[in-house]
Amino acid sequence: MADVADYTPNVAVITGSAQGIGKAIALRLAEDGFAVVVSDLGTKQDKMDALVEEVRSKGGRAVAIPTDVTKEADIINLVDKTVEEFGGLDVMIANAGIGNASTFLEMSVELYDLIMNVNARGVMLCYKYAAQQMVKQKRGGRILGASSVLGKQSAGMYLAAYSASKFAVRGLTQSLAQEMAPHKVTVNAYCPGCIITDMVDNPALDATVGTGAPGGFIKYITGIPLDGPEAGPDVVASYVSYLCKPEAHFITGQSLSVCGGVRLS
Ligand SMILES: NC(=O)c1ccc[n+]([C@@H]2O[C@H](COP(=O)([O-])OP(=O)(O)OC[C@H]3O[C@@H](n4cnc5c(N)ncnc54)[C@H](O)[C@@H]3O)[C@@H](O)[C@H]2O)c1
């Protein structure tokens, strides 16, 4: 097992970081002193550039590398360019994800494949190429993936594909954690509950439940109390920040829920 001295936190890549939880993680890791690689779909270039500027304006180091996590060549490019730019890769946050609702009986194969491609295959590719780079570097590392409380227990009848993809993230996380232990690389997942971001903010649907507050519809279909605890992306970012510190070397293969206690595991 790694000890504190076996890992030098320096360079972090965060996928899906143009907004939401990924953006909060990028800002937090930049504050912690990491050079950050902001990565998202090319369609979000403006948001990525704005985030890079925000980090730099506070004295941090950042670049944007557009990446579609479903494309293997993009992930190879992401790792290679990161190493070229900052001299290595110490932290990979495989955060990019999508959600889409359908009943199981009406779920198309196309919808299932789309969600699995981004949420599970995308995480597998990020894990694989980051791990290969970290083994080569011989200076330890941190690999994290975005699961969900729905990756521990399904909820409602609309999110089967999403739930399956997030269960997959936990399986990938446990497997890679075992394989990477000798290389001083820890591998963990974070499992948010309902965090208010664009992913859960559906004004038209939210208006149909409770007070119409953001996230209401997702809470309703996943069985989370409408009046339950609320949080923004920072609560996930602070947990990720801790796991990326040298002192967190003894935590690996775990998937911790960050959900205000609405699900216990
Ligand atoms: N918000 C929540 O309540 C919640 C709960 C549980 C898990 N999560 C997970 O946390 C992660 C971040 O979610 P968020 O709430 O910030 O969502 P978000 O929709 O605000 O951000 C997700 C980002 O991923 C990017 N993305 C989508 N497909 C991509 C692809 N193929 N390649 C690269 N980037 C891609 C999007 O462009 C977007 O910027 C996701 O994996 C999500 O499933 C979120």
The ligand as an SDF file (V2000), in Angstrom:
LIG
                    3D

 44 48  0  0  0  0  0  0  0  0999 V2000
  -25.8860   16.3830  -10.3960 N   0  0  0  0  0  0  0  0  0  0  0  0
  -26.2360   15.2830   -9.7520 C   0  0  0  0  0  0  0  0  0  0  0  0
  -27.2070   15.2780   -8.9630 O   0  0  0  0  0  0  0  0  0  0  0  0
  -25.4570   14.0110   -9.9300 C   0  0  0  0  0  0  0  0  0  0  0  0
  -25.7980   12.9250   -9.1200 C   0  0  0  0  0  0  0  0  0  0  0  0
  -25.0990   11.7280   -9.2520 C   0  0  0  0  0  0  0  0  0  0  0  0
  -24.0560   11.6360  -10.1650 C   0  0  0  0  0  0  0  0  0  0  0  0
  -23.7460   12.7140  -10.9480 N   0  0  0  0  0  0  0  0  0  0  0  0
  -22.6540   12.5250  -11.9150 C   0  0  0  0  0  0  0  0  0  0  0  0
  -21.6710   13.5410  -11.7380 O   0  0  0  0  0  0  0  0  0  0  0  0
  -21.0600   13.8340  -13.0060 C   0  0  0  0  0  0  0  0  0  0  0  0
  -21.1500   15.3350  -13.2690 C   0  0  0  0  0  0  0  0  0  0  0  0
  -22.5330   15.6910  -13.3260 O   0  0  0  0  0  0  0  0  0  0  0  0
  -23.0860   17.1910  -13.3390 P   0  0  0  0  0  0  0  0  0  0  0  0
  -24.2460   17.2160  -12.4300 O   0  0  0  0  0  0  0  0  0  0  0  0
  -21.9760   18.1410  -13.1540 O   0  0  0  0  0  0  0  0  0  0  0  0
  -23.6610   17.2450  -14.8260 O   0  0  0  0  0  0  0  0  0  0  0  0
  -23.5800   18.3620  -15.9520 P   0  0  0  0  0  0  0  0  0  0  0  0
  -24.5270   17.9210  -17.0090 O   0  0  0  0  0  0  0  0  0  0  0  0
  -23.7240   19.7220  -15.3810 O   0  0  0  0  0  0  0  0  0  0  0  0
  -22.0620   18.2170  -16.4810 O   0  0  0  0  0  0  0  0  0  0  0  0
  -21.6360   17.0700  -17.1710 C   0  0  0  0  0  0  0  0  0  0  0  0
  -20.5740   17.4730  -18.1790 C   0  0  0  0  0  0  0  0  0  0  0  0
  -20.1750   16.2950  -18.8970 O   0  0  0  0  0  0  0  0  0  0  0  0
  -19.9850   16.6720  -20.2400 C   0  0  0  0  0  0  0  0  0  0  0  0
  -20.0980   15.5330  -21.1610 N   0  0  0  0  0  0  0  0  0  0  0  0
  -21.2130   14.8700  -21.5360 C   0  0  0  0  0  0  0  0  0  0  0  0
  -20.9040   13.9390  -22.4500 N   0  0  0  0  0  0  0  0  0  0  0  0
  -19.5650   14.0060  -22.6440 C   0  0  0  0  0  0  0  0  0  0  0  0
  -18.6460   13.3100  -23.4670 C   0  0  0  0  0  0  0  0  0  0  0  0
  -19.0520   12.3390  -24.3090 N   0  0  0  0  0  0  0  0  0  0  0  0
  -17.3400   13.6400  -23.4080 N   0  0  0  0  0  0  0  0  0  0  0  0
  -16.9120   14.6250  -22.5720 C   0  0  0  0  0  0  0  0  0  0  0  0
  -17.7230   15.3290  -21.7850 N   0  0  0  0  0  0  0  0  0  0  0  0
  -19.0460   15.0230  -21.8240 C   0  0  0  0  0  0  0  0  0  0  0  0
  -21.0820   17.6900  -20.5090 C   0  0  0  0  0  0  0  0  0  0  0  0
  -20.7860   18.4700  -21.6680 O   0  0  0  0  0  0  0  0  0  0  0  0
  -21.1030   18.4790  -19.2310 C   0  0  0  0  0  0  0  0  0  0  0  0
  -20.2840   19.6190  -19.2740 O   0  0  0  0  0  0  0  0  0  0  0  0
  -21.8080   12.9950  -14.0480 C   0  0  0  0  0  0  0  0  0  0  0  0
  -21.0820   11.8110  -14.3110 O   0  0  0  0  0  0  0  0  0  0  0  0
  -23.1070   12.6620  -13.3550 C   0  0  0  0  0  0  0  0  0  0  0  0
  -23.7080   11.4760  -13.8430 O   0  0  0  0  0  0  0  0  0  0  0  0
  -24.4180   13.8960  -10.8540 C   0  0  0  0  0  0  0  0  0  0  0  0
  1  2  1  0
  2  3  2  0
  2  4  1  0
  4  5  1  0
  4 44  2  0
  5  6  2  0
  6  7  1  0
  7  8  2  0
  8  9  1  0
  8 44  1  0
  9 10  1  0
  9 42  1  0
 10 11  1  0
 11 12  1  0
 11 40  1  0
 12 13  1  0
 13 14  1  0
 14 15  2  0
 14 16  1  0
 14 17  1  0
 17 18  1  0
 18 19  2  0
 18 20  1  0
 18 21  1  0
 21 22  1  0
 22 23  1  0
 23 24  1  0
 23 38  1  0
 24 25  1  0
 25 26  1  0
 25 36  1  0
 26 27  1  0
 26 35  1  0
 27 28  2  0
 28 29  1  0
 29 30  1  0
 29 35  2  0
 30 31  1  0
 30 32  2  0
 32 33  1  0
 33 34  2  0
 34 35  1  0
 36 37  1  0
 36 38  1  0
 38 39  1  0
 40 41  1  0
 40 42  1  0
 42 43  1  0
M  CHG  2   8   1  16  -1
M  END
$$$$
